[in-house]
Amino acid sequence: ARVRGAGARMTGLLAGEGRGSTAVRASGQGAPRADLTAVFSAPFLGGSELFNLEYLRWAHDQGVDIHAVIPDHGALEEGLRPYVRSLQIVKVPAPLQEISRFDARVRARRVVAVGAAAGGYALRLHNALRGTRGPLVCFGLRSQLAVGLLQPFLGRPVCWVVHEVVPSGAFAGRWAKASRRASPIYAYS
């Protein structure tokens, strides 16, 4: 996967740069419309999420229909409302909410809980994504891991926005493997 620096304009996936083609449909008035589905890891608005929201506002202003999948109700939902065509909530189970890019290791009993929760979450996320259109842009570790796992079954281009580099640790290997299914990857730190 390619990684772009913070200075890169995030237009590549919207212009069909990723694998496959960008979903475009007739709008009924004027130019065809493109679709983009944003998948979030957290329901709040912090520094990274404000950048993500600004990017989606920009894409919306360019005529892109935004579909969003978020993990819960909250400030992010309210911030997205003016820009999205559709919004779905797919709750992230507690064991998955507890994982962090800073985990140095994971205890055996926690691995079992995370594994059990991941299967149900992946199925619910897959079903939600089937109801959306366009390339997928993943914001956050949990969405990147989940969509990376599902990507072969989705048949859609996937892009990541990475705000912090994932340190070596419990999830670094899985994150690196999932990153091979995303192109491009935008690094913004």
N, C-alpha and C positions, 0 to 999 in steps of 0.2 A: 504494500500500500504506500502511496505517496504521502508525505507529510509536508504541509505548507506552513510557512511562518505566519506570524501575527499580521504582517503587512499585506498578506494576500487578500484580495477581495473574494468574498465567499459566493462567487457566482457560478463556479464550475459545474456543480451538480445541476443547477437550474438550467444551464445551457446544454445539458446532455453530455458533459465531460465524463461522468461515471460510466461504469459498465451498463450496457443496455441503453434504452432511450428514456428520456424524460416523458412522463405522461402528459399529453397535451390533448385538449378537447375543445370543441367549438363552444363559444360562450353565448352564441345567439346574437351578440352585438359586437361588431368589430373583430379584433384579433382573437385568435385561439387563446385559451387559458391553459396554464400549466398548473400542476398539482405538486405539493410537497407534504410529506407526513413527518412531523417532529415527534420524537419519542424522548420523554424526560425521565430522569431518575428521582427528582425531588420536587415536591409541590410548593416550595417556598421561593421567594425572590431574594437572592443574595447577589454578590458581584457578578459571578459567572452567569447566573440566570438572567440578570439584567442585560448582559451582552447578547444572550440567546434571544431574548425578547426583542431587542433592537434589530437583530438580524431578521427575525420573522416579520417584524413591522416593515422593514425595508423590502423583503420579498413580496409581502402583501401589496405594498405600494407599487411594485413593479407588475402587478396583475396576477400574481401566483395565488391560487387557492390553497390555504394552509389547513391541514388536518393535524390535530394534536392528540397524543395519547399521554396522559399524565397519571401519576401514582395516587393522587388523592385531591380532594377539594382544598382550596387555600388561596394564597396570594397569587400564585402562578396562574391558576385558573382565571382569576379576575383580570390579571394582566393580559392574558391571551384573548379573552372574549372579543375585543374589538377587531381582531385580526384573523380569527379562524372561521373556516366554513363548517368544520365539525370538531367536536371535542369529546373524547371518551376517557373514562377513568378506569384504569386497571390497577386495582390495589396490589401493592407489593407486600407479600407476607412478612411478618416481623423478623424471621430469621434472615431474610434477604436484606431488610432495611438495616440490619446490624452490621453487614459487611462493609469494610472500608478499604480504600486503597492503601491505607497505612497499616493494615494487619500484617504483622511479621509472620505469624503462623495461625493455623486454625486447629483447635482441639478436636479430637475424634468425635465426641458427641455433638459438637457444633456442625461438623461436616455432614453428619446424618441429617440433622435438622435442615441445613441449607439445601442438601440434595433433595430431600422430600418436598420442601417448599418450592424449589426451582421447577420441578415437573409441572405442577399445577399452574404456577405463574406463567411458564412458557406457553402452555396451552391457551390460557386466557389472553395473553398478549398476542399470540398467533391469530386467534379468532378476531380480536379487535383490529389488528392490522389488515386482515382480509377485507374489512369494511372501509378501508381508506385507499387513497390513490397516490400515485407518484413515488419518486425516490424517497428513501427514509434518511432522515438526519437524526443522529443519536447524540443527546446531550447528557453526559454523566456515565460513570463507571457501570452502574447496574443496567442501564439501557444498552450500553455498548456490549456488555457481556451477553445479555439476553438476545438482542437482535443478531449479534454475531453467531450465536447458537442456532437461531431460526433462519438465518439468511438463505441457506440452501433450499428451504421449503417455501420461501417467499417469492423468489424469482424477481427481485427488484434491486436496483442499485442502492447501495448503502454508503453514507458519508458519516464521518464522526467529526465532532468539534471537541477538542481536548484542551481544557484550560490549565490543567496541572499535569505534569508528567507522573505516571504511576511509578512509585518506588518499587524496588525489588521486594518481594514478600509473597504472601500466600496466594494472591490473585494475579501476580505479574505474569506468570506463564499462561494462564487462561486468557488474560487480556491480550497478550501478544498473539496468541493463536487466533482469537476473535478478530484482531486488527487486520489479519490477512484477508478477511472477507469484506473489508471496507476500503473504498477508494473513491475519492481522496479522503485524507485525514487532515483537518485543519488544526494546527497547534496555535493556541492563543494563551500566552502566559504573561 
